[in-house]
Amino acid sequence: MSILLSIGLIHCEADHGVFFAYWSSLPDPCITLPADGSPLYLVVPVHVNDSLGVTNSVPLYKWFITRLQEHICIKDLGPCSRFLSVSIIYDCPSCRLWFSSHLYIGELLEDWNLATCKPLPTPLPSSSYDASSHLGVKVVPAQCGALPQQHLDTIKQDYQHLVGCLLYLTVTTHPDIAFAAMWLGQFSSDPTCDHLVMAKHTLRYLAGTKDLALCFGAPSSSVPESLRGFLQNVGCLDADWASNDDRRSISGYCFYFEGSLVSWSTVKQKSIALSSTEAEYYAMTHTFHEAIWLCLLLSILNFPVPHPFPILSDNQAALKLASSLSISSCSKHIDIRHHFIRSHLSNSSFSASWIPTADMPADIFIKSLPFSTFSRHCDILGLVIPPTL
């Protein structure tokens, strides 16, 4: 870190794995300012001993590498084509790029002997809701009791390894399996044979969609009309009330910046909500945590941030609760920590609006959906097949 700081980079306070710098004057005579007269910039995200360099000047990047090599031994791989198992595909003339995990998924399928399996249309079964699971996913109690303990230990180890791989895909390039990975993760401490079968179901879905990549720079053409005015920069949230066996609801959100998906999440709520309005309100708290951090990060890196930043929900009662400063008999039990939403809405740093449930892209993060609805949301998220695959 001290080496990067000595070169002139700044440690980002919003994310300690990011370093950045802007120069309005030349840091070295070998560098020239961009043709449009804009300042030189360099952003360096670091992960352990791997890092990227994002800049608007190739001479600046070469100067930066030379300065680094004066202190440490590094290997410059040139324009990045793969980073942390994510393939990066460029289309410079149209200012687009894609993040793809097709190589990683291919390796995963080979490891599990599923390279030639029959693909499935959704990450989890999307049949009608089952009373025993409340998630639209029926898991029959496993018949593993008579198996030797060694076999049960092997199932547990295999299950945890596979779920870990699915979680990695979730946070990098495949938001479409976020709900499935979260649901499967609940059983990591004591999985059964049937849980392992269900995890392989998700893997069989990936076998048919491994070429899908997350697109940046080209908003989807299938965006519903209610989202078109917001999709450049917006946060969307949703909740599935009392949908788990322990009656805890599921929260989900997604954020778009400049028309591209940049952040998403699926989590089980820590408190039991007494109504769908309350579950949505808790989901709003979860969403605002990310929204505040995201706006802070963008501001520090000198990216434009809309003011107020729009947040969308499909629950009008929750929106009314968030915009009201009054306490009613229906809300007096809600922990005060959730009410910080109100101050951010009242000072106009954020705005909250309603959209129809059918148009809510965050719906894919809170439940198992039928194929037609699921595929439409995948398009809205920006999951497409790049032209070079």
Protein Blocks (a to p, Z undefined) as FASTA:
>chain_A
ZZmmmnopacdfkbmkbccdddfbdfbfkbccdfklpacddddddehjaccdddfbfklm
mmmmmmmmmmmccddebjafbgghiacdddfknopacddfklmmmmmmmmnopmmcccdf
bfbdcbdcdfklonopacddddfklpcfklmmmmmmmmmmmmmmmmmmmmmmmmmlmmmm
mmmmmmmmmccfklmmmmmmmmmmmmmmmmpccdehiacfkbcfklmmmmmpccddddde
hkbfnopacddddddeehiafbdcddddfbdcfbfklmmmmmmmmmmmmmmmmmmmmmmn
opacddddddddfbfklmmmmmpcbdcfklmmpcfklmmmmmmmmnopaccddddfklmm
klmmmbccdfklmmmmmmmnopacdfkZZ
